[in-house]
């Protein structure tokens, strides 16, 4: 009984592995727009978003873009206190 259970588990793992391996990679926007003259500090892809930190006009900004379309979702100024 135990050997049969291990066999079914091995088949399940193999099927899941094949499905995940053969899945197409997620689509990512070709470009995102930040203000002209901005200095990009970092860019990260996370949970379906592209998060870009940049300096523009003396302010540090964090902009969150949709990773599929490249549209701006949210922009926040980061201020030191």
Residue pairs with C-beta under 8 A, 6 or more apart in sequence:
26 48
26 67
26 68
27 67
27 68
28 45
28 50
28 67
28 68
29 50
29 65
29 66
29 67
29 68
29 69
29 70
30 70
31 70
32 50
32 52
32 63
32 65
32 70
32 72
33 70
33 72
34 40
34 52
34 54
34 56
34 63
35 54
35 56
35 57
37 56
38 54
38 55
38 56
38 61
39 54
39 55
39 56
40 52
40 53
40 54
41 53
41 54
41 55
41 60
42 52
42 53
43 50
43 51
43 52
43 53
44 50
44 51
45 51
45 67
48 66
48 67
48 68
49 64
49 65
49 66
49 67
49 73
50 64
50 65
50 66
50 67
50 70
51 62
51 63
51 64
51 65
52 62
52 63
52 65
53 60
53 61
53 62
53 78
54 60
54 61
54 63
55 61
59 77
59 79
60 77
60 78
60 79
61 75
61 76
61 77
61 78
62 75
62 76
62 77
62 78
63 72
63 74
63 75
63 76
64 72
64 73
64 74
64 75
65 71
65 72
65 73
66 73
